[in-house]
Each structure stands twice: as C-alpha cells, then as structure tokens.
Amino acid sequence: MIVIGLTGSIGMGKTTTAGMFKDEGIPINDSDAVVHDLYKTDAVEPVGKSFPGSIRDGVVDRAELARQLSLDPEGFKRLEAIVHPLVRERERQFLETQQSRGMDLVLLDIPLLFETGAEKRVDVIVVATCDPQIQRQRVLARPGMTEEKFRLILDRQLPDSKKREGADFLVDTGGGLSQARQRVQQIIALLRSGTRSEKNA
C-alpha cells in the first residue's frame, strides 16, 4: 500500500485536490477533519486544562482558543503537544483499516506535512500549488480574512517554494478544475505503474 502525503499552503487548492483523489476512489484521512472531531472528543479535557476558558458546551471553542493563541504564540507548542499525538493515533487506525481492506493507494491530507516532520511517514509527497497572486486572491476573498491574518498563517507555514522542492509530484491548481483533475488522474496512474517521483524525471 502506497501512502501519499498531500500538502499545500493556504489558498493553494489542497482541499479541492484531496477531493479529486477521493473522487477517484482513493481513501482520504483529512487531518483538519480529525482535529475538528478531536475538539469535540479526546482533546476537550487536555485543551481545557492547558487553555482555561476555551471549553464551551463540552467542546473546544475554536474562536476563544484562537484568541488565546494570538495573545500567547508560545501556546501553539502546548496545543501541538496535545493534539499531534491524538492525530497520529487516528492516522494509524486509518492506515490499519485501509491496509486490511487491501487498498493499493491511500492519501493523508496534512496541511503542515513538512512543518511537523510528517514527510517521514509517507511514501510519496504531492504538493498543491499555484501562482502567489492567485493564492492571495483566494485567501483574501475568504470571510473574515485580513492581510494580518494571512501573514500570520504564512509565517507558520513553510514557503511554497520549499514545499515544491520537497514534492515528488506537483498539482498546479491555477489552471482550473479540469486541468487539476487530469493531473490527479495522471499521478494516480504513474503511482500504479511504479513511478514514485518526478523529481529526476
């Protein structure tokens, strides 16, 4: 079973690309979705202890947690120490399940793949990318997004140029959905034919 790691900076089309892999029948483990679920289940108690006042109605209040983190950037390390091991355990369960089902390809959608060292846990890396101007337009069009928020997010993410360097395959999402979908189909075909990277192709 080949484990694909998918990543991409904010606004680069990573989520859309993950959906295209899913449409082709590839099982997806979405780290963001796992975190959302953990904030209602296993992470509630430890997050509440580490960030007093961040629990409302028995779940993590993401807005309040974000507010506390904006005042205390060091808090990210505390939060990651709580959440990352729980995410890893869910990921392990997902891979075990897919292996037992006999899947040949699976995909881990990990926004901070390089930043958290997750590249060591995957067989191939796919990076969703696009022109920086397209990225900027997409992100600033999001509700509640500001220049400052965008800059803070980018500061926590490895630059796109570095992600591209670490990629085995690139999906350029700037040319429209049809082009990106064709590229995803091509990558799946290459992986099934034994090609593990286009780095030196």
C-alpha positions as a printed NumPy array, in Angstrom:
array([[  0.   ,   0.   ,   0.   ],
       [  1.418,   3.363,  -1.072],
       [  0.832,   6.206,   1.382],
       [  0.514,   9.574,  -0.374],
       [  1.116,  12.703,   1.683],
       [ -0.771,  15.714,   0.313],
       [  0.065,  19.234,   1.417],
       [ -0.018,  22.82 ,   0.209],
       [ -0.003,  26.292,   1.704],
       [ -3.235,  28.148,   2.464],
       [ -5.194,  29.028,  -0.675],
       [ -3.222,  26.669,  -2.913],
       [ -6.162,  24.322,  -3.562],
       [ -5.1  ,  21.434,  -1.329],
       [ -8.627,  20.649,  -0.097],
       [-10.006,  20.689,  -3.648],
       [ -7.147,  18.432,  -4.777],
       [ -7.859,  15.998,  -1.922],
       [-11.475,  15.85 ,  -3.098],
       [-10.281,  14.903,  -6.58 ],
       [ -8.261,  11.983,  -5.208],
       [-11.348,  10.937,  -3.243],
       [-13.468,  11.108,  -6.418],
       [-11.005,   8.626,  -7.978],
       [-11.698,   6.163,  -5.148],
       [ -8.604,   6.869,  -3.033],
       [ -9.356,   6.747,   0.731],
       [ -8.529,  10.075,   2.437],
       [ -7.519,  10.825,   6.005],
       [ -8.09 ,  14.571,   6.484],
       [ -6.014,  15.899,   9.398],
       [ -8.136,  19.06 ,   9.733],
       [-11.334,  16.993,   9.933],
       [ -9.675,  14.755,  12.548],
       [ -8.749,  17.822,  14.631],
       [-12.331,  19.123,  14.364],
       [-13.561,  15.805,  15.733],
       [-10.91 ,  15.718,  18.481],
       [-12.071,  19.163,  19.646],
       [-15.407,  17.529,  20.428],
       [-13.96 ,  14.33 ,  21.926],
       [-10.495,  13.26 ,  23.104],
       [ -8.841,  16.712,  23.078],
       [-11.513,  18.511,  25.123],
       [-10.182,  17.719,  28.595],
       [ -6.438,  18.316,  27.966],
       [ -7.088,  21.509,  25.95 ],
       [ -9.393,  22.803,  28.688],
       [ -6.674,  22.255,  31.308],
       [ -3.974,  23.938,  29.217],
       [ -6.176,  26.799,  27.98 ],
       [ -8.666,  27.695,  30.763],
       [-11.916,  29.116,  29.442],
       [-11.542,  27.554,  25.989],
       [-14.283,  24.929,  26.503],
       [-17.917,  25.846,  25.862],
       [-20.826,  23.395,  25.969],
       [-18.401,  20.471,  26.298],
       [-16.4  ,  21.213,  23.139],
       [-13.349,  23.328,  22.33 ],
       [-14.417,  26.859,  21.385],
       [-12.126,  27.419,  18.4  ],
       [-12.648,  31.201,  18.371],
       [-11.697,  31.508,  22.043],
       [ -8.732,  29.18 ,  21.572],
       [ -7.567,  31.29 ,  18.599],
       [ -7.934,  34.441,  20.714],
       [ -5.764,  32.965,  23.476],
       [ -3.167,  31.8  ,  20.953],
       [ -2.99 ,  35.27 ,  19.373],
       [ -2.036,  36.661,  22.8  ],
       [  0.389,  33.834,  23.563],
       [  2.179,  32.497,  20.455],
       [  4.088,  30.035,  22.667],
       [  0.728,  28.378,  23.279],
       [  0.946,  26.766,  19.832],
       [  3.627,  24.423,  21.168],
       [  1.42 ,  23.401,  24.109],
       [ -1.534,  22.842,  21.796],
       [  0.525,  20.802,  19.325],
       [  1.875,  18.649,  22.154],
       [ -1.73 ,  17.755,  22.996],
       [ -3.214,  17.417,  19.527],
       [ -0.441,  15.886,  17.387],
       [ -0.208,  12.544,  19.264],
       [ -4.013,  12.176,  19.073],
       [ -3.967,  12.926,  15.329],
       [ -1.169,  10.395,  14.836],
       [ -3.188,   7.701,  16.597],
       [ -6.241,   8.357,  14.378],
       [ -3.932,   8.251,  11.341],
       [ -2.508,   4.898,  12.459],
       [ -6.021,   3.465,  12.827],
       [ -6.976,   4.75 ,   9.359],
       [ -3.923,   3.153,   7.719],
       [ -4.51 ,  -0.124,   9.52 ],
       [ -8.126,  -0.211,   8.323],
       [ -7.223,   0.572,   4.701],
       [ -4.403,  -1.996,   4.718],
       [ -6.839,  -4.66 ,   5.917],
       [ -9.211,  -3.681,   3.084],
       [ -6.441,  -4.299,   0.556],
       [ -6.244,  -0.725,  -0.767],
       [ -3.263,  -0.047,  -3.053],
       [ -3.23 ,   3.747,  -2.535],
       [ -4.284,   5.925,   0.405],
       [ -3.889,   9.647,   0.982],
       [ -3.042,  11.586,   4.14 ],
       [ -4.157,  15.217,   3.805],
       [ -1.72 ,  17.041,   6.124],
       [ -1.59 ,  20.872,   5.925],
       [  1.628,  21.093,   7.981],
       [  3.26 ,  17.983,   6.494],
       [  6.816,  19.342,   6.312],
       [  6.457,  21.581,   9.364],
       [  5.592,  18.613,  11.623],
       [  8.008,  16.071,  10.118],
       [  5.153,  14.012,   8.662],
       [  7.052,  13.603,   5.371],
       [  8.896,  10.729,   7.104],
       [  5.6  ,   8.809,   7.464],
       [  4.568,   8.843,   3.795],
       [  5.889,   7.137,   0.67 ],
       [  5.323,   9.966,  -1.809],
       [  4.574,  13.675,  -1.435],
       [  2.086,  15.596,  -3.577],
       [  2.074,  19.391,  -3.239],
       [ -0.853,  21.537,  -4.396],
       [  0.449,  24.85 ,  -5.659],
       [ -0.442,  27.884,  -7.773],
       [  0.782,  31.365,  -8.61 ],
       [  1.178,  33.532,  -5.449],
       [ -1.212,  36.157,  -6.856],
       [ -3.957,  33.541,  -7.294],
       [ -3.268,  32.285,  -3.762],
       [ -3.556,  35.807,  -2.377],
       [ -6.853,  36.489,  -4.199],
       [ -8.356,  33.21 ,  -2.966],
       [ -7.344,  33.718,   0.661],
       [ -8.346,  37.388,   0.963],
       [-11.761,  36.525,  -0.512],
       [-12.486,  34.277,   2.484],
       [-14.963,  35.605,   5.077],
       [-13.208,  37.329,   7.982],
       [ -9.762,  37.107,   6.389],
       [ -7.442,  40.095,   6.689],
       [ -3.928,  40.898,   5.452],
       [ -2.664,  40.449,   9.   ],
       [ -4.309,  37.038,   9.484],
       [ -2.989,  35.923,   6.1  ],
       [  0.542,  36.992,   7.069],
       [  0.332,  35.185,  10.434],
       [ -0.768,  31.965,   8.717],
       [  2.002,  32.216,   6.119],
       [  4.567,  32.795,   8.889],
       [  3.68 ,  29.398,  10.387],
       [  3.883,  27.593,   7.049],
       [  6.937,  26.521,   5.099],
       [  7.183,  28.707,   1.953],
       [  5.587,  27.246,  -1.17 ],
       [  8.984,  27.212,  -2.933],
       [ 10.39 ,  24.9  ,  -0.244],
       [  7.349,  22.62 ,  -0.393],
       [  7.756,  22.355,  -4.16 ],
       [ 11.387,  21.321,  -3.639],
       [ 10.272,  18.504,  -1.334],
       [  7.498,  17.266,  -3.623],
       [  7.527,  14.092,  -5.69 ],
       [  4.568,  15.387,  -7.71 ],
       [  3.041,  18.874,  -8.136],
       [ -0.596,  19.707,  -8.839],
       [ -0.924,  23.251, -10.2  ],
       [ -4.447,  24.374,  -9.293],
       [ -4.145,  27.746, -11.006],
       [ -5.256,  26.494, -14.413],
       [ -8.776,  25.473, -13.445],
       [-10.521,  22.388, -12.054],
       [-10.438,  20.307, -15.235],
       [ -6.668,  20.658, -15.615],
       [ -6.077,  19.85 , -11.936],
       [ -8.332,  16.782, -12.148],
       [ -6.439,  15.464, -15.182],
       [ -3.193,  15.934, -13.265],
       [ -4.531,  13.979, -10.262],
       [ -5.593,  11.135, -12.568],
       [ -2.132,  11.184, -14.163],
       [ -0.402,  10.979, -10.749],
       [ -2.564,   8.005,  -9.727],
       [ -1.725,   6.231, -12.996],
       [  2.002,   6.928, -12.524],
       [  1.947,   5.57 ,  -8.967],
       [  0.132,   2.435, -10.069],
       [  2.661,   1.949, -12.868],
       [  5.574,   2.072, -10.412],
       [  6.722,   5.715, -10.741],
       [  7.312,   7.084,  -7.25 ],
       [  8.614,  10.553,  -8.099],
       [  9.008,  13.019, -10.942],
       [ 11.861,  14.802,  -9.169],
       [ 14.509,  13.476, -11.522],
       [ 12.253,  12.688, -14.448]])
